Amino acid sequence: MKVVKFKEYSLTKIIYFFKTYYSRMLKAYKYRVYPNKD
């Protein structure tokens, strides 16, 4: 049970990290392509 909980916790942690990382990269990409737009 502990292993399963740890796996779920690590998975959610990784998903949360990738969500924030992807959103940051997307913002940076939009800022590069469209510097005039917000």
Wavefront OBJ file of the C-alpha trace (Angstrom):
o trace
v 0.000 0.000 0.000
v 2.800 2.392 0.867
v 4.487 1.766 -2.469
v 1.269 2.404 -4.396
v 0.621 5.623 -2.488
v 4.201 6.726 -3.100
v 3.865 6.006 -6.815
v 0.623 7.979 -7.018
v 2.193 10.849 -5.082
v 5.270 10.932 -7.304
v 3.092 10.716 -10.422
v 0.932 13.662 -9.371
v 4.078 15.567 -8.437
v 5.587 14.919 -11.874
v 2.333 15.873 -13.630
v 2.129 19.104 -11.615
v 5.749 19.919 -12.446
v 5.249 19.287 -16.154
v 2.062 21.381 -16.176
v 3.864 24.377 -14.691
v 6.925 23.804 -16.892
v 4.801 23.473 -20.054
v 2.808 26.603 -19.234
v 6.024 28.560 -18.658
v 7.540 27.326 -21.917
v 4.302 28.128 -23.762
v 4.322 31.673 -22.373
v 7.971 32.122 -23.336
v 7.258 30.753 -26.828
v 4.299 33.097 -27.304
v 6.397 36.004 -26.036
v 9.124 35.127 -28.551
v 6.792 34.684 -31.507
v 4.463 37.545 -30.615
v 6.457 40.058 -28.524
v 3.802 42.751 -29.011
v 0.947 40.626 -27.694
v 0.462 39.888 -24.010
l 1 2 3 4 5 6 7 8 9 10 11 12 13 14 15 16 17 18 19 20 21 22 23 24 25 26 27 28 29 30 31 32 33 34 35 36 37 38
